[in-house]
Amino acid sequence: MSNSSQTPDLAQQLTQIADVSIDHEISFAELTTLHLGGRPRLAVRCATPAAVVAALQLLDRRGVPTLVVGGGSNLLIADGELDLVAVIIECADVMVDVATGLLRAEAGAVWDEVVELSVDSGLGGLECLSGIPGSAGATPVQNVGAYGVEIADVLTRVRLYDRQSGQDHWVPVADLELAYRYSNLKFTGRAVVLEIELQLRVDGLSAPLRFGQLTRALELSETGEHRPAADVRAEVLRLRRSKGMVLEPDDVDTWSAGSFFTNPVVSGTLAEQVRTQVAAERGAEDAAKMPCFPAGEGTFKLSAAWLIDRAGFERGYPGENAPARLSTKHTLALTNRGSATTAELVDLARTIRDGVQHRFGVQLVPEPVWVGVSLD
Ligand SMILES: Cc1cc2nc3c(=O)[nH]c(=O)nc-3n(C[C@H](O)[C@H](O)[C@H](O)COP(=O)(O)OP(=O)(O)OC[C@H]3O[C@@H](n4cnc5c(N)ncnc54)[C@H](O)[C@@H]3O)c2cc1C
């Protein structure tokens, strides 16, 4: 029996589960911030953690390929028909204890609403993560980060549904092996985040501020200073908007997956080679400004956006008529201008990756999760 012929029966069984609803018509273009991707066999909307667990138990027992979807802001999905079921997490309760600074959010809560609530409740720690699209449950998946702060800084534990053992339990953060834009949940689908728990500051002050662009904008005299969380949130949102990094439905510069490539971590030798080459091509003054931060064990983190620009790909590349383009506000965001296909966006990603590799010998690695498509 073909997979699609099993679908009516599967949908029928899924509708028996409390707090589950089925969407037969939706496409990934409607579920992702890139507005790209074809149709799943079905979309299953789960309004409670118990519904998520029950739906996945059924789908896994029947061997149905699945994709867990939060806000769709870190997904690049193939065009056409996809032989998988989208499991959309919509449980969204949030609990804040202002006396202790403990915040718990169910996985489907909109992340920026969680940040806003924390700041409005007088709690500090999340303000630098303002404006990141997507769901609370996805924040540990790639250890989201911005402006010098990562979710790892405040995450205490995570409620996981482990799809192999069938356990629904709270696990300590250490179990997730969080690192730069990584956890052992990313790309594996081994477990689903049902809830996250954060420990925030009760004094209403921000995390220590170290990110140059933000400390300059806030006119801090020293790195590591704190400011009222609400002031920092406002500044972070302003900076992000100027780069098209806050979702705006009518602004195609924000029809992206955010930063398309992670910042590459390279050897000291390669970092120096890049600097020398930039000096030869653009002069010593430009080379001296190359972002280059120690990343441990003799390695250095470079800026993917800076390398893309210096490799000759300017904002808006390849130009006005292209359906998939670099954002006109930020070279690191690949955008769908409204009529692009996934194939066209992948072609652009390949051109950028190969161009940087050819020019500087640095390999850029995509940050989003790819489904049914590959860069190679
Ligand atoms: C304009 C823009 C700006 C961005 N800026 C940043 C930024 O500053 N910093 C940053 O780190 N990221 C950034 N991102 C990327 C993205 O917003 C984050 O990675 C976000 O956490 C993804 O959340 P989501 O709910 O949309 O996940 P989705 O895109 O729906 O899913 C992403 C992956 O996580 C998995 N997943 C989703 N929910 C769960 C769950 N509950 N349990 C287990 N797995 C799950 C999915 O299966 C998929 O593999 C940006 C994206 C955009 C579009």
The ligand as an SDF file (V2000), in Angstrom:
LIG
                    3D

 53 58  0  0  0  0  0  0  0  0999 V2000
   14.4270   37.0980   10.5500 C   0  0  0  0  0  0  0  0  0  0  0  0
   15.0910   35.9820   11.3370 C   0  0  0  0  0  0  0  0  0  0  0  0
   16.0290   36.2900   12.3090 C   0  0  0  0  0  0  0  0  0  0  0  0
   16.6390   35.2750   13.0770 C   0  0  0  0  0  0  0  0  0  0  0  0
   17.5550   35.6100   14.0230 N   0  0  0  0  0  0  0  0  0  0  0  0
   18.1430   34.6500   14.7740 C   0  0  0  0  0  0  0  0  0  0  0  0
   19.0890   34.9870   15.7820 C   0  0  0  0  0  0  0  0  0  0  0  0
   19.3780   36.1630   16.0250 O   0  0  0  0  0  0  0  0  0  0  0  0
   19.6690   33.9830   16.4900 N   0  0  0  0  0  0  0  0  0  0  0  0
   19.3490   32.6780   16.2770 C   0  0  0  0  0  0  0  0  0  0  0  0
   19.8950   31.7940   16.9570 O   0  0  0  0  0  0  0  0  0  0  0  0
   18.4390   32.3100   15.3330 N   0  0  0  0  0  0  0  0  0  0  0  0
   17.8350   33.2640   14.5770 C   0  0  0  0  0  0  0  0  0  0  0  0
   16.9250   32.9170   13.6100 N   0  0  0  0  0  0  0  0  0  0  0  0
   16.6420   31.4920   13.3530 C   0  0  0  0  0  0  0  0  0  0  0  0
   15.3560   30.9860   14.0690 C   0  0  0  0  0  0  0  0  0  0  0  0
   14.4880   32.0480   14.3760 O   0  0  0  0  0  0  0  0  0  0  0  0
   15.6770   30.2390   15.3520 C   0  0  0  0  0  0  0  0  0  0  0  0
   16.4980   29.1360   15.0740 O   0  0  0  0  0  0  0  0  0  0  0  0
   14.4010   29.7360   16.0410 C   0  0  0  0  0  0  0  0  0  0  0  0
   14.7080   29.2360   17.3200 O   0  0  0  0  0  0  0  0  0  0  0  0
   13.6710   28.6660   15.2520 C   0  0  0  0  0  0  0  0  0  0  0  0
   12.4320   28.4570   15.8970 O   0  0  0  0  0  0  0  0  0  0  0  0
   11.1890   27.8400   15.1470 P   0  0  0  0  0  0  0  0  0  0  0  0
   10.1460   27.5790   16.1670 O   0  0  0  0  0  0  0  0  0  0  0  0
   10.7940   28.7330   14.0200 O   0  0  0  0  0  0  0  0  0  0  0  0
   11.7850   26.4790   14.6110 O   0  0  0  0  0  0  0  0  0  0  0  0
   11.4030   25.7390   13.2470 P   0  0  0  0  0  0  0  0  0  0  0  0
   11.9790   26.5160   12.1060 O   0  0  0  0  0  0  0  0  0  0  0  0
    9.9710   25.4240   13.2010 O   0  0  0  0  0  0  0  0  0  0  0  0
   12.2560   24.4100   13.4190 O   0  0  0  0  0  0  0  0  0  0  0  0
   13.6640   24.4330   13.3800 C   0  0  0  0  0  0  0  0  0  0  0  0
   14.1960   23.0590   13.7980 C   0  0  0  0  0  0  0  0  0  0  0  0
   13.8720   22.8350   15.1620 O   0  0  0  0  0  0  0  0  0  0  0  0
   13.0450   21.6780   15.2910 C   0  0  0  0  0  0  0  0  0  0  0  0
   12.0580   21.9760   16.3240 N   0  0  0  0  0  0  0  0  0  0  0  0
   11.1660   22.9870   16.3550 C   0  0  0  0  0  0  0  0  0  0  0  0
   10.4610   22.9420   17.4980 N   0  0  0  0  0  0  0  0  0  0  0  0
   10.9300   21.8790   18.1920 C   0  0  0  0  0  0  0  0  0  0  0  0
   10.5970   21.3040   19.4490 C   0  0  0  0  0  0  0  0  0  0  0  0
    9.6440   21.7980   20.2420 N   0  0  0  0  0  0  0  0  0  0  0  0
   11.2870   20.2040   19.8610 N   0  0  0  0  0  0  0  0  0  0  0  0
   12.2590   19.6790   19.0860 C   0  0  0  0  0  0  0  0  0  0  0  0
   12.6130   20.1630   17.8880 N   0  0  0  0  0  0  0  0  0  0  0  0
   11.9450   21.2600   17.4520 C   0  0  0  0  0  0  0  0  0  0  0  0
   12.4270   21.4550   13.9210 C   0  0  0  0  0  0  0  0  0  0  0  0
   12.1010   20.0950   13.7190 O   0  0  0  0  0  0  0  0  0  0  0  0
   13.5630   21.9100   13.0170 C   0  0  0  0  0  0  0  0  0  0  0  0
   14.5010   20.8800   12.8950 O   0  0  0  0  0  0  0  0  0  0  0  0
   16.2990   33.9120   12.8350 C   0  0  0  0  0  0  0  0  0  0  0  0
   15.3430   33.6070   11.8400 C   0  0  0  0  0  0  0  0  0  0  0  0
   14.7510   34.6270   11.1110 C   0  0  0  0  0  0  0  0  0  0  0  0
   13.7260   34.2840   10.0710 C   0  0  0  0  0  0  0  0  0  0  0  0
  1  2  1  0
  2  3  1  0
  2 52  2  0
  3  4  2  0
  4  5  1  0
  4 50  1  0
  5  6  2  0
  6  7  1  0
  6 13  1  0
  7  8  2  0
  7  9  1  0
  9 10  1  0
 10 11  2  0
 10 12  1  0
 12 13  2  0
 13 14  1  0
 14 15  1  0
 14 50  1  0
 15 16  1  0
 16 17  1  0
 16 18  1  0
 18 19  1  0
 18 20  1  0
 20 21  1  0
 20 22  1  0
 22 23  1  0
 23 24  1  0
 24 25  2  0
 24 26  1  0
 24 27  1  0
 27 28  1  0
 28 29  2  0
 28 30  1  0
 28 31  1  0
 31 32  1  0
 32 33  1  0
 33 34  1  0
 33 48  1  0
 34 35  1  0
 35 36  1  0
 35 46  1  0
 36 37  1  0
 36 45  1  0
 37 38  2  0
 38 39  1  0
 39 40  1  0
 39 45  2  0
 40 41  1  0
 40 42  2  0
 42 43  1  0
 43 44  2  0
 44 45  1  0
 46 47  1  0
 46 48  1  0
 48 49  1  0
 50 51  2  0
 51 52  1  0
 52 53  1  0
M  END
$$$$
